[in-house]
Amino acid sequence: MSRFRTLMPLLPGLLCLAGCTTHHAPSFALMGAYFPSWMLCGSVGILIAIGARFLFIALGLDALLSLRLFTYVSLGVSAALLVWLIWFGA
């Protein structure tokens, strides 16, 4: 009974860790290491936002934008979410 009392303070922490599993973690293998999928989707979103900026500058549309930062961040987030939806499903 005394052993149970000494382990009782650890019970809340152990219960919080009970849901932490990697059984269905969305990750992919890249050169032998597992990376989270959100990192890939975020990187693709950043690259698409940078590409859109270069395209808008080349077309002369960048000067017409009043909220450039908001526009490019929105394009990047939208692209990242679209990659997530297409590649990993809903």
C-alpha positions in Angstrom: 0.0 0.0 0.0 2.9 2.4 0.7 4.2 1.9 -2.8 0.9 2.9 -4.3 1.0 6.1 -2.2 4.4 7.0 -3.5 3.4 6.4 -7.1 0.1 8.3 -6.8 1.6 11.8 -7.6 2.8 10.4 -10.9 -0.6 9.2 -12.0 -1.9 12.5 -13.5 1.3 12.9 -15.6 1.0 9.3 -16.8 -2.6 9.7 -17.8 -1.7 12.8 -19.8 0.9 10.8 -21.7 -1.4 7.9 -22.4 -2.6 9.5 -25.7 0.8 10.1 -27.1 1.4 7.4 -29.7 3.0 7.4 -33.1 0.8 4.7 -34.4 -1.0 7.0 -36.9 1.3 10.0 -36.9 1.2 11.7 -40.3 4.9 11.5 -41.2 6.9 10.4 -44.2 10.4 9.0 -44.6 13.0 11.2 -46.2 16.5 9.8 -46.5 15.9 7.5 -43.6 14.5 10.1 -41.1 10.8 10.6 -40.4 9.5 14.2 -40.8 6.1 15.5 -39.9 3.8 16.1 -42.8 2.9 19.6 -41.7 6.5 20.6 -42.2 6.4 19.5 -45.9 3.0 21.2 -46.5 4.3 24.4 -44.9 7.5 24.4 -47.0 5.4 23.9 -50.1 3.1 26.8 -49.1 6.1 29.1 -48.5 7.6 28.2 -51.9 4.3 28.8 -53.7 3.9 32.2 -51.9 7.4 33.2 -53.0 6.7 32.0 -56.5 3.4 34.0 -56.5 5.3 37.1 -55.5 7.8 36.8 -58.3 4.9 36.1 -60.7 2.9 39.2 -59.5 6.0 41.4 -59.8 6.6 40.2 -63.3 3.0 40.8 -64.3 2.9 44.2 -62.6 0.2 43.1 -60.1 2.3 43.6 -57.0 2.1 47.4 -57.2 -1.7 47.1 -57.2 -1.9 45.2 -53.9 -2.7 47.3 -50.9 -2.1 44.5 -48.3 0.8 42.6 -49.8 1.8 40.7 -46.6 -1.7 39.5 -46.0 -2.1 38.5 -49.6 1.1 36.4 -49.8 0.6 34.8 -46.3 -3.0 33.9 -47.4 -1.7 32.4 -50.6 0.9 30.4 -48.7 -1.5 29.1 -46.1 -4.1 28.2 -48.8 -1.5 26.3 -50.8 -0.2 24.5 -47.7 -3.8 23.4 -46.7 -4.5 22.4 -50.3 -1.4 20.2 -50.4 -2.4 18.7 -47.1 -5.9 18.0 -48.4 -4.8 16.5 -51.7 -1.8 14.4 -50.3 -3.1 13.2 -47.0 -6.9 13.4 -47.4 -9.5 14.9 -45.3 
